[in-house]
């Protein structure tokens, strides 16, 4: 069988984050392509991680700057190595290059970290994101990892445009690969709870992700009081994995602002809600909460950042508003007006079925991999910047790693 090694930043938790769902989609693709998969990570395993063994995926716990990884890699000899986020490529890419030079190296960016960080800083200081990311060390690191890889998977059309226009990265080493979703069937649509069978609002998203925490604060401090004034009996349920004390401290039963923490099933709580709210002020990539909301038939109100990459600019499964007052007004309208709500629900189903068809994007991915396999030498020769960056990183990282290994030996002795 063909052999794939995935080096994960974390163990995938599809019920906790969009990143976990994305990783499971990639694993399912490679399983369907008859790859034998090994998933390795330096992270601690959690009770919420996917059961990879049930999928016949082998698992391996690894460490950074550990010569045992070289021996593991040599024995496995993968045909493809998939790096989960650019930090993993930085840590392990040079070792893969040294031990398995013919392995195809794929970087799944998840989202562009430099863009997310720049937007956060831009929102804080009232600057343009571009003015920040064009002068950021994080940008240089992530762009370098993209160049060093044979192929980088880009989840958003907006991010693809930034990489091609601002950084002049060749389309040969980039692939737009969003969520790969099965269509919402007519049966699912018919079984989706109706307007009258739903109540209250929902906000959901892992609290490990700063944009989600910021959005909850935005709701609590600025938007929910406006909604509550119009709908005094309404409640909003705040769900998300890994809530901290500061999250739970926002709980306010007297104002209908209820912090629930991790949901046993995101789809179950989403289907009970009438409207999903997410006033995201910054972020990048695709927001899985809206994919879940649309699949569950739950209209939403979000910002331009929240809708980015999901909407094609023509329709949304609800409303897109950046102003707090307008945001609250549209949330109330969706909640009260059945006709408006039902149209938003229908638009959400249309977005899922038209924008992220699994079969089409899997075929695009399959063809791209086949092309790279056939022309790997030529493919790499056409990426001189990548070869140059690999050369310098390998030399610097090799000596740093050797230094750390010797230091660890002395500490152990």
VOPAGU-2260 file (C-alpha; in pm, 1 decimal, decimal comma):
REM VOPAGU-2260
SITE   aa  ch    i         X         Y         Z
SITE  UNK   A    0       0,0       0,0       0,0
SITE  UNK   A    1      97,1     364,2     -44,4
SITE  UNK   A    2     229,4     519,7     273,0
SITE  UNK   A    3     136,9     859,3     422,0
SITE  UNK   A    4     283,7    1021,2     732,7
SITE  UNK   A    5      86,4    1304,3     891,4
SITE  UNK   A    6     273,2    1511,6    1149,4
SITE  UNK   A    7       7,9    1685,3    1353,5
SITE  UNK   A    8      35,4    2004,6    1552,9
SITE  UNK   A    9    -228,2    1847,0    1778,9
SITE  UNK   A   10    -425,2    1522,2    1777,6
SITE  UNK   A   11    -740,8    1589,8    1573,3
SITE  UNK   A   12   -1054,7    1683,2    1767,5
SITE  UNK   A   13   -1330,5    1717,0    1505,4
SITE  UNK   A   14   -1591,1    1801,9    1769,2
SITE  UNK   A   15   -1378,0    2081,6    1915,3
SITE  UNK   A   16   -1263,6    2289,1    1619,4
SITE  UNK   A   17   -1280,6    2343,7    1245,1
SITE  UNK   A   18    -912,6    2248,1    1226,2
SITE  UNK   A   19    -997,6    1905,8    1367,2
SITE  UNK   A   20   -1277,5    1858,8    1113,6
SITE  UNK   A   21   -1047,8    1968,1     832,2
SITE  UNK   A   22    -783,1    1715,9     932,3
SITE  UNK   A   23   -1038,9    1434,6     942,6
SITE  UNK   A   24   -1152,0    1525,1     588,7
SITE  UNK   A   25    -793,0    1494,9     466,5
SITE  UNK   A   26    -744,6    1163,0     645,4
SITE  UNK   A   27   -1066,8    1027,2     495,9
SITE  UNK   A   28    -950,5    1132,6     149,9
SITE  UNK   A   29    -619,5     946,3     181,9
SITE  UNK   A   30    -789,5     640,4     329,6
SITE  UNK   A   31   -1020,8     630,6      26,8
SITE  UNK   A   32    -709,5     652,7    -192,8
SITE  UNK   A   33    -577,9     334,8     -24,7
SITE  UNK   A   34    -297,5     494,8     172,9
SITE  UNK   A   35    -167,7     335,3     488,2
SITE  UNK   A   36    -162,4     629,6     728,6
SITE  UNK   A   37      52,5     699,9    1030,9
SITE  UNK   A   38     -40,8    1002,8    1239,9
SITE  UNK   A   39     239,4    1136,4    1459,0
SITE  UNK   A   40     237,8    1429,7    1698,9
SITE  UNK   A   41     440,8    1589,3    1977,8
SITE  UNK   A   42     117,2    1696,2    2151,0
SITE  UNK   A   43     -40,6    1526,4    2450,3
SITE  UNK   A   44    -334,5    1303,7    2369,5
SITE  UNK   A   45    -675,9    1419,6    2492,5
SITE  UNK   A   46   -1006,3    1249,8    2580,5
SITE  UNK   A   47   -1168,4    1439,4    2292,4
SITE  UNK   A   48    -939,7    1329,4    2009,2
SITE  UNK   A   49   -1072,7    1119,9    1722,9
SITE  UNK   A   50   -1034,6     743,5    1753,6
SITE  UNK   A   51    -776,7     702,8    1479,2
SITE  UNK   A   52    -719,7     335,6    1551,8
SITE  UNK   A   53   -1083,5     267,1    1467,5
SITE  UNK   A   54   -1002,0     402,9    1120,2
SITE  UNK   A   55    -694,9     176,1    1097,1
SITE  UNK   A   56    -467,9     478,6    1126,2
SITE  UNK   A   57    -146,4     408,5    1314,4
SITE  UNK   A   58     -37,2     660,1    1577,5
SITE  UNK   A   59     308,3     758,7    1697,5
SITE  UNK   A   60     413,0     994,9    1975,5
SITE  UNK   A   61     722,6    1188,3    1871,2
SITE  UNK   A   62     948,3    1461,4    2007,5
SITE  UNK   A   63    1127,1    1759,7    1860,1
SITE  UNK   A   64    1508,0    1739,4    1835,0
SITE  UNK   A   65    1497,8    1365,9    1898,0
SITE  UNK   A   66    1716,8    1133,3    1686,3
SITE  UNK   A   67    1456,7     859,9    1742,8
SITE  UNK   A   68    1236,0    1045,2    1494,9
SITE  UNK   A   69    1499,6     992,1    1225,7
SITE  UNK   A   70    1498,5     618,8    1290,2
SITE  UNK   A   71    1117,8     611,7    1289,6
SITE  UNK   A   72    1111,1     805,1     961,9
SITE  UNK   A   73    1372,3     585,1     796,8
SITE  UNK   A   74    1177,9     270,6     887,4
SITE  UNK   A   75     843,1     413,4     773,4
SITE  UNK   A   76     979,0     561,7     448,2
SITE  UNK   A   77     658,8     748,7     355,3
SITE  UNK   A   78     566,0     840,3       0,4
SITE  UNK   A   79     392,9    1157,4     122,3
SITE  UNK   A   80     444,2    1362,9     439,3
SITE  UNK   A   81     167,9    1602,8     541,1
SITE  UNK   A   82     265,0    1881,7     781,5
SITE  UNK   A   83     -19,9    2017,6     992,9
SITE  UNK   A   84      55,1    2393,6    1004,8
SITE  UNK   A   85     377,6    2571,4     918,5
SITE  UNK   A   86     533,8    2530,8    1265,4
SITE  UNK   A   87     545,1    2156,0    1211,8
SITE  UNK   A   88     719,0    2198,1     876,9
SITE  UNK   A   89     979,1    2417,1    1049,7
SITE  UNK   A   90    1045,7    2151,5    1313,1
SITE  UNK   A   91    1042,7    1839,0    1099,8
SITE  UNK   A   92    1070,1    1938,4     733,0
SITE  UNK   A   93    1449,2    1935,1     725,2
SITE  UNK   A   94    1456,4    1587,4     880,3
SITE  UNK   A   95    1211,1    1458,1     620,1
SITE  UNK   A   96    1427,5    1612,5     348,8
SITE  UNK   A   97    1736,7    1440,0     488,6
SITE  UNK   A   98    1589,3    1093,5     551,5
SITE  UNK   A   99    1323,7    1075,6     277,1
SITE  UNK   A  100    1428,0    1318,0       0,8
SITE  UNK   A  101    1183,1    1169,1    -249,8
SITE  UNK   A  102     879,1    1203,9     -24,0
SITE  UNK   A  103     624,9    1461,5    -142,6
SITE  UNK   A  104     593,6    1727,8     127,3
SITE  UNK   A  105     247,6    1879,8     169,8
SITE  UNK   A  106     172,3    2168,9     403,0
SITE  UNK   A  107    -184,8    2209,3     525,6
SITE  UNK   A  108    -189,5    2570,6     638,6
SITE  UNK   A  109    -531,2    2531,5     813,5
SITE  UNK   A  110    -548,4    2909,1     779,3
SITE  UNK   A  111    -279,3    3170,1     728,5
SITE  UNK   A  112    -151,0    3232,5    1078,9
SITE  UNK   A  113      24,2    3554,5     982,1
SITE  UNK   A  114    -302,6    3692,3     842,9
SITE  UNK   A  115    -501,4    3602,9    1153,2
SITE  UNK   A  116    -237,0    3758,2    1379,3
SITE  UNK   A  117    -208,9    4073,8    1165,5
SITE  UNK   A  118    -584,8    4122,2    1168,1
SITE  UNK   A  119    -588,0    4091,0    1546,2
SITE  UNK   A  120    -316,9    4356,6    1577,6
SITE  UNK   A  121    -484,3    4574,0    1314,9
SITE  UNK   A  122    -811,0    4566,9    1506,6
SITE  UNK   A  123    -628,3    4660,6    1826,1
SITE  UNK   A  124    -429,0    4949,3    1679,7
SITE  UNK   A  125    -666,6    5062,4    1402,9
SITE  UNK   A  126    -416,8    4986,5    1126,7
SITE  UNK   A  127    -443,7    4792,5     801,3
SITE  UNK   A  128    -366,6    4422,4     830,2
SITE  UNK   A  129    -142,8    4438,0     524,0
SITE  UNK   A  130      78,3    4705,9     679,5
SITE  UNK   A  131     138,3    4464,4     967,7
SITE  UNK   A  132     181,7    4131,9     791,1
SITE  UNK   A  133     417,7    4266,3     526,8
SITE  UNK   A  134     663,7    4351,3     804,6
SITE  UNK   A  135     608,8    4053,3    1033,1
SITE  UNK   A  136     853,5    3776,6    1127,1
SITE  UNK   A  137     557,0    3539,3    1148,1
SITE  UNK   A  138     479,9    3614,0     783,6
SITE  UNK   A  139     837,4    3542,2     679,6
SITE  UNK   A  140     832,4    3209,4     862,5
SITE  UNK   A  141     500,4    3095,7     716,7
SITE  UNK   A  142     577,4    3206,1     361,6
SITE  UNK   A  143     915,4    3029,7     383,4
SITE  UNK   A  144     742,0    2706,3     491,1
SITE  UNK   A  145     507,1    2734,8     193,1
SITE  UNK   A  146     801,6    2774,7     -43,9
SITE  UNK   A  147     986,9    2478,6     110,3
SITE  UNK   A  148     688,4    2247,9      61,7
SITE  UNK   A  149     601,5    2074,7    -264,0
SITE  UNK   A  150     238,1    2174,9    -221,1
SITE  UNK   A  151      48,4    2394,4      24,7
SITE  UNK   A  152    -324,6    2351,2      79,5
SITE  UNK   A  153    -503,7    2685,0     105,7
SITE  UNK   A  154    -850,0    2675,9     257,6
SITE  UNK   A  155    -979,1    3018,3     150,8
SITE  UNK   A  156    -992,8    3195,6    -185,1
SITE  UNK   A  157    -909,1    3522,4      -9,3
SITE  UNK   A  158    -590,6    3371,7     132,5
SITE  UNK   A  159    -498,0    3224,8    -205,2
SITE  UNK   A  160    -531,1    3570,2    -360,9
SITE  UNK   A  161    -309,1    3726,2     -90,7
SITE  UNK   A  162     -36,2    3466,2    -145,7
SITE  UNK   A  163     -41,4    3515,8    -521,7
SITE  UNK   A  164     -77,7    3894,3    -533,1
SITE  UNK   A  165     117,8    4018,0    -229,8
SITE  UNK   A  166     389,4    3749,9    -228,4
SITE  UNK   A  167     396,2    3638,2    -592,2
SITE  UNK   A  168     388,0    3269,5    -498,9
SITE  UNK   A  169     346,6    3042,4    -799,9
SITE  UNK   A  170      16,1    2860,8    -837,2
SITE  UNK   A  171     221,4    2545,2    -901,0
SITE  UNK   A  172     288,2    2502,6    -528,7
SITE  UNK   A  173     -53,7    2621,1    -407,4
SITE  UNK   A  174    -388,4    2443,9    -413,3
SITE  UNK   A  175    -719,8    2596,1    -313,1
SITE  UNK   A  176    -876,0    2315,1    -111,5
SITE  UNK   A  177   -1161,9    2426,2     115,2
SITE  UNK   A  178   -1379,9    2201,2     327,6
SITE  UNK   A  179   -1480,5    1890,9     132,8
SITE  UNK   A  180   -1842,9    1826,2     225,9
SITE  UNK   A  181   -2113,5    1582,9     131,7
SITE  UNK   A  182   -2422,2    1766,1       0,6
SITE  UNK   A  183   -2716,5    1833,1     229,9
SITE  UNK   A  184   -2977,6    1586,9     107,5
SITE  UNK   A  185   -3346,5    1660,2      59,1
SITE  UNK   A  186   -3416,4    1420,2     344,7
SITE  UNK   A  187   -3187,2    1618,4     578,2
SITE  UNK   A  188   -3355,0    1942,2     471,8
SITE  UNK   A  189   -3701,1    1801,9     541,2
SITE  UNK   A  190   -3592,3    1668,2     881,1
SITE  UNK   A  191   -3434,6    1996,3     990,0
SITE  UNK   A  192   -3634,2    2150,8    1279,5
SITE  UNK   A  193   -3866,1    2428,3    1166,1
SITE  UNK   A  194   -3880,3    2792,1    1276,0
SITE  UNK   A  195   -4152,0    2718,3    1534,0
SITE  UNK   A  196   -3961,4    2420,6    1673,9
SITE  UNK   A  197   -3655,0    2627,3    1760,7
SITE  UNK   A  198   -3589,2    2891,0    2023,2
SITE  UNK   A  199   -3320,4    3125,1    2152,2
SITE  UNK   A  200   -2974,3    3208,1    2018,9
SITE  UNK   A  201   -2643,3    3023,3    2012,9
SITE  UNK   A  202   -2276,5    3112,9    1986,8
SITE  UNK   A  203   -2019,2    2836,2    1949,9
SITE  UNK   A  204   -1645,0    2799,5    1898,9
SITE  UNK   A  205   -1338,1    2670,0    2079,9
SITE  UNK   A  206   -1202,1    2911,8    2337,7
SITE  UNK   A  207    -846,8    2817,5    2248,3
SITE  UNK   A  208    -903,3    3040,7    1947,0
SITE  UNK   A  209    -866,2    3412,8    2028,8
SITE  UNK   A  210   -1115,5    3533,6    1764,8
SITE  UNK   A  211   -1388,7    3327,4    1934,6
SITE  UNK   A  212   -1317,0    3468,7    2279,0
SITE  UNK   A  213   -1314,5    3820,1    2138,2
SITE  UNK   A  214   -1647,4    3757,8    1962,8
SITE  UNK   A  215   -1809,7    3638,7    2287,0
SITE  UNK   A  216   -1690,3    3954,8    2461,2
SITE  UNK   A  217   -1834,6    4158,7    2175,0
SITE  UNK   A  218   -2169,1    3984,1    2222,9
SITE  UNK   A  219   -2170,5    4024,1    2598,8
SITE  UNK   A  220   -2065,2    4387,7    2612,5
SITE  UNK   A  221   -2217,3    4545,3    2303,4
SITE  UNK   A  222   -2465,5    4331,2    2109,7
SITE  UNK   A  223   -2660,2    4111,8    2350,2
SITE  UNK   A  224   -2793,0    4407,3    2555,7
SITE  UNK   A  225   -2943,0    4552,0    2233,3
SITE  UNK   A  226   -3105,1    4220,2    2141,8
SITE  UNK   A  227   -3232,0    4160,3    2493,1
SITE  UNK   A  228   -3397,7    4503,0    2494,2
SITE  UNK   A  229   -3609,4    4393,5    2195,4
SITE  UNK   A  230   -3649,0    4029,8    2305,6
SITE  UNK   A  231   -3658,6    4035,1    2688,0
SITE  UNK   A  232   -3738,3    3662,7    2715,5
SITE  UNK   A  233   -3465,4    3548,1    2475,0
SITE  UNK   A  234   -3157,8    3361,9    2587,7
SITE  UNK   A  235   -2821,6    3300,4    2424,6
SITE  UNK   A  236   -2627,7    2981,0    2492,6
SITE  UNK   A  237   -2249,9    3012,1    2472,2
SITE  UNK   A  238   -2081,7    2685,1    2376,5
SITE  UNK   A  239   -1715,4    2609,6    2313,8
SITE  UNK   A  240   -1440,6    2367,2    2405,5
SITE  UNK   A  241   -1173,4    2452,0    2660,9
SITE  UNK   A  242   -1353,7    2733,9    2845,6
SITE  UNK   A  243   -1147,1    2905,7    3115,3
SITE  UNK   A  244   -1260,2    3076,7    3434,1
SITE  UNK   A  245   -1282,9    3412,6    3257,4
SITE  UNK   A  246   -1526,3    3254,5    3010,4
SITE  UNK   A  247   -1746,2    3107,3    3284,7
SITE  UNK   A  248   -1738,4    3441,7    3467,4
SITE  UNK   A  249   -1946,7    3586,1    3181,2
SITE  UNK   A  250   -2238,2    3361,9    3276,1
SITE  UNK   A  251   -2539,7    3581,7    3359,0
SITE  UNK   A  252   -2875,3    3399,8    3397,1
SITE  UNK   A  253   -3052,9    3723,1    3488,2
SITE  UNK   A  254   -2971,3    3869,1    3144,2
SITE  UNK   A  255   -3017,2    3543,3    2952,9
SITE  UNK   A  256   -2644,9    3512,1    2874,9
SITE  UNK   A  257   -2572,6    3147,1    2956,1
SITE  UNK   A  258   -2221,7    3001,4    2932,7
SITE  UNK   A  259   -2245,1    2624,8    2880,2
SITE  UNK   A  260   -1889,7    2526,7    2779,8
SITE  UNK   A  261   -1825,0    2218,3    2568,2
SITE  UNK   A  262   -2126,5    2075,8    2385,7
SITE  UNK   A  263   -2166,4    1698,6    2377,3
SITE  UNK   A  264   -2287,4    1740,2    2019,7
SITE  UNK   A  265   -2243,9    2067,3    1829,8
SITE  UNK   A  266   -2510,6    1963,3    1580,2
SITE  UNK   A  267   -2767,4    1883,7    1849,8
SITE  UNK   A  268   -2740,8    2221,8    2022,3
SITE  UNK   A  269   -2723,3    2401,5    1687,6
SITE  UNK   A  270   -3048,0    2241,3    1567,9
SITE  UNK   A  271   -3230,0    2357,4    1880,4
SITE  UNK   A  272   -3131,6    2720,9    1828,8
SITE  UNK   A  273   -3320,3    2959,1    1603,3
SITE  UNK   A  274   -3025,5    3189,0    1524,7
SITE  UNK   A  275   -2645,4    3158,2    1550,3
SITE  UNK   A  276   -2446,3    3473,5    1636,2
SITE  UNK   A  277   -2073,4    3527,5    1577,8
SITE  UNK   A  278   -1951,4    3889,4    1560,1
SITE  UNK   A  279   -1594,0    3797,2    1467,0
SITE  UNK   A  280   -1362,4    4098,5    1460,1
SITE  UNK   A  281   -1057,4    3919,7    1323,4
SITE  UNK   A  282    -949,4    3575,6    1204,7
SITE  UNK   A  283    -862,2    3384,1     891,0
SITE  UNK   A  284    -951,3    3066,5     705,0
SITE  UNK   A  285   -1301,9    2918,1     706,5
SITE  UNK   A  286   -1513,3    2925,3    1020,9
SITE  UNK   A  287   -1649,7    2579,3    1089,3
SITE  UNK   A  288   -1929,1    2710,8    1310,9
SITE  UNK   A  289   -2106,5    2848,4    1002,3
SITE  UNK   A  290   -2066,1    2523,8     810,6
SITE  UNK   A  291   -2228,0    2346,8    1106,0
SITE  UNK   A  292   -2499,7    2612,6    1129,2
SITE  UNK   A  293   -2588,1    2592,8     759,4
SITE  UNK   A  294   -2588,4    2213,5     758,9
SITE  UNK   A  295   -2817,1    2218,6    1064,2
SITE  UNK   A  296   -3048,7    2471,3     900,5
SITE  UNK   A  297   -2968,1    2744,8    1153,2
SITE  UNK   A  298   -2946,8    3098,4    1006,3
SITE  UNK   A  299   -2668,0    3319,8    1137,8
SITE  UNK   A  300   -2553,5    3676,8    1172,8
SITE  UNK   A  301   -2183,5    3745,3    1142,0
SITE  UNK   A  302   -1930,0    3997,8    1016,7
SITE  UNK   A  303   -1743,5    4025,8     687,9
SITE  UNK   A  304   -1450,5    3839,9     848,3
SITE  UNK   A  305   -1682,2    3563,0     966,8
SITE  UNK   A  306   -1833,0    3508,3     623,0
SITE  UNK   A  307   -1500,4    3528,6     438,6
SITE  UNK   A  308   -1427,6    3230,1     218,2
SITE  UNK   A  309   -1770,4    3074,1     274,1
SITE  UNK   A  310   -1993,3    3322,8      95,6
SITE  UNK   A  311   -1918,5    3399,7    -267,4
SITE  UNK   A  312   -2031,7    3755,5    -199,8
SITE  UNK   A  313   -2383,8    3702,0    -330,6
SITE  UNK   A  314   -2571,5    3512,6     -59,8
SITE  UNK   A  315   -2536,9    3423,7     307,9
SITE  UNK   A  316   -2744,3    3202,0     531,1
SITE  UNK   A  317   -2861,5    3504,6     728,3
SITE  UNK   A  318   -2696,9    3847,2     746,0
SITE  UNK   A  319   -2348,5    4000,5     736,3
SITE  UNK   A  320   -2311,7    4314,3     947,7
SITE  UNK   A  321   -2002,7    4482,7    1093,2
SITE  UNK   A  322   -2185,4    4751,6    1291,5
SITE  UNK   A  323   -2307,5    4642,9    1638,5
SITE  UNK   A  324   -2645,7    4815,3    1611,7
SITE  UNK   A  325   -2713,6    4672,6    1264,9
SITE  UNK   A  326   -2591,8    4331,3    1382,3
SITE  UNK   A  327   -2840,4    4329,4    1671,4
SITE  UNK   A  328   -3121,0    4458,6    1447,0
SITE  UNK   A  329   -3070,1    4176,2    1194,7
SITE  UNK   A  330   -3047,9    3918,1    1471,6
SITE  UNK   A  331   -3387,4    4031,7    1602,3
SITE  UNK   A  332   -3534,6    4032,9    1250,2
SITE  UNK   A  333   -3419,8    3676,1    1187,4
SITE  UNK   A  334   -3555,8    3568,5    1521,8
SITE  UNK   A  335   -3900,5    3722,1    1471,2
SITE  UNK   A  336   -3966,9    3693,3    1097,9
SITE  UNK   A  337   -4038,0    3340,8     982,6
SITE  UNK   A  338   -4029,3    3428,4     611,7
SITE  UNK   A  339   -3687,4    3594,5     641,0
SITE  UNK   A  340   -3562,1    3304,8     854,2
SITE  UNK   A  341   -3675,6    3037,7     606,6
SITE  UNK   A  342   -3506,8    3215,4     314,6
SITE  UNK   A  343   -3183,8    3238,6     515,7
SITE  UNK   A  344   -3205,1    2868,6     595,7
SITE  UNK   A  345   -3253,2    2783,1     228,3
SITE  UNK   A  346   -2958,1    3004,5     129,9
SITE  UNK   A  347   -2741,7    2822,2     383,9
SITE  UNK   A  348   -2822,9    2483,6     232,5
SITE  UNK   A  349   -2741,4    2624,5    -112,5
SITE  UNK   A  350   -2400,9    2748,9       2,4
SITE  UNK   A  351   -2304,9    2407,2     141,1
SITE  UNK   A  352   -2410,7    2227,8    -174,9
SITE  UNK   A  353   -2262,8    2471,5    -427,0
SITE  UNK   A  354   -1942,1    2592,0    -262,5
SITE  UNK   A  355   -1786,8    2281,4    -103,9
SITE  UNK   A  356   -1876,9    1969,9    -306,7
SITE  UNK   A  357   -1666,0    1684,0    -176,0
SITE  UNK   A  358   -1641,6    1487,2    -501,3
SITE  UNK   A  359   -1520,2    1783,7    -705,3
SITE  UNK   A  360   -1251,2    1899,3    -464,6
SITE  UNK   A  361   -1132,2    1545,8    -397,7
SITE  UNK   A  362   -1084,5    1499,4    -773,4
SITE  UNK   A  363    -892,0    1828,3    -797,6
SITE  UNK   A  364    -666,2    1718,5    -510,7
SITE  UNK   A  365    -618,4    1373,2    -662,1
SITE  UNK   A  366    -515,7    1512,3   -1000,1
SITE  UNK   A  367    -273,6    1760,0    -843,9
SITE  UNK   A  368    -100,3    1484,7    -646,2
SITE  UNK   A  369     -74,2    1264,1    -953,2
SITE  UNK   A  370      82,4    1548,4   -1151,0
SITE  UNK   A  371     341,5    1621,2    -880,8
SITE  UNK   A  372     429,2    1252,3    -849,2
SITE  UNK   A  373     494,6    1223,7   -1221,2
SITE  UNK   A  374     701,1    1542,2   -1241,4
SITE  UNK   A  375     856,5    1571,0    -894,1
SITE  UNK   A  376    1207,9    1657,9   -1013,2
SITE  UNK   A  377    1082,9    1920,6   -1259,4
SITE  UNK   A  378     830,3    2046,6   -1002,0
SITE  UNK   A  379    1108,6    2114,1    -752,4
SITE  UNK   A  380    1347,6    2263,5   -1007,5
SITE  UNK   A  381    1082,0    2518,5   -1098,5
SITE  UNK   A  382    1071,9    2630,3    -733,2
SITE  UNK   A  383    1424,5    2770,7    -688,5
SITE  UNK   A  384    1328,1    2989,9    -392,7
SITE  UNK   A  385    1203,7    2680,8    -210,2
SITE  UNK   A  386    1530,1    2494,8    -279,9
SITE  UNK   A  387    1732,3    2790,9    -154,6
SITE  UNK   A  388    1526,4    2819,6     165,3
SITE  UNK   A  389    1553,8    2445,1     230,7
SITE  UNK   A  390    1931,5    2464,1     188,3
SITE  UNK   A  391    1973,3    2738,8     447,3
SITE  UNK   A  392    1715,3    2605,7     692,9
SITE  UNK   A  393    1864,1    2258,0     685,6
SITE  UNK   A  394    2209,5    2384,2     768,4
SITE  UNK   A  395    2101,1    2616,2    1049,9
SITE  UNK   A  396    1844,1    2376,0    1197,1
SITE  UNK   A  397    2080,4    2078,4    1171,2
SITE  UNK   A  398    2344,1    2242,1    1387,7
SITE  UNK   A  399    2089,6    2383,1    1633,4
SITE  UNK   A  400    1929,7    2039,5    1666,8
SITE  UNK   A  401    2268,5    1877,7    1724,8
SITE  UNK   A  402    2342,7    2135,3    1994,1
SITE  UNK   A  403    2008,3    2065,6    2168,3
SITE  UNK   A  404    2061,3    1689,3    2147,0
SITE  UNK   A  405    2404,7    1717,0    2310,3
SITE  UNK   A  406    2265,3    1950,4    2575,4
SITE  UNK   A  407    1985,4    1703,4    2650,5
SITE  UNK   A  408    2238,7    1420,5    2681,6
SITE  UNK   A  409    2444,2    1614,5    2934,9
SITE  UNK   A  410    2131,5    1702,0    3133,1
SITE  UNK   A  411    2030,4    1334,5    3137,8
SITE  UNK   A  412    2378,9    1231,7    3253,0
